[in-house]
Amino acid sequence: MTETEQLEQAATQLQEARDGVDKALAHAREVTLAALDAGLAEAAVARTLRVSRTTIRTWTGK
């Protein structure tokens, strides 16, 4: 495999990983909003998702 082919393969793998992260973040944001609407506390949601409370507040637009 040439250097260029290796770079292209790595680029493809990176893009697939980024796409996966984007999908996971979108899902986490969606379930976060539902959990907050159901009355769960921001801090509890943040702990469960292993993200900061600031992230939760960003997702809620606060």
Contacts in CASP RR format, 6 or more apart in sequence:
PFRMAT RR
TARGET T0000
AUTHOR 0000-0000-0000
METHOD contacts of the structure
MODEL  1
MTETEQLEQAATQLQEARDGVDKALAHAREVTLAALDAGLAEAAVARTLR
VSRTTIRTWTGK
1 9 0 8 1.000
28 49 0 8 1.000
28 51 0 8 1.000
29 59 0 8 1.000
32 45 0 8 1.000
32 49 0 8 1.000
32 56 0 8 1.000
32 59 0 8 1.000
32 60 0 8 1.000
33 59 0 8 1.000
33 60 0 8 1.000
35 45 0 8 1.000
36 42 0 8 1.000
36 45 0 8 1.000
36 56 0 8 1.000
36 60 0 8 1.000
42 53 0 8 1.000
42 56 0 8 1.000
42 57 0 8 1.000
42 60 0 8 1.000
43 53 0 8 1.000
45 56 0 8 1.000
46 52 0 8 1.000
46 53 0 8 1.000
46 55 0 8 1.000
46 56 0 8 1.000
49 56 0 8 1.000
END
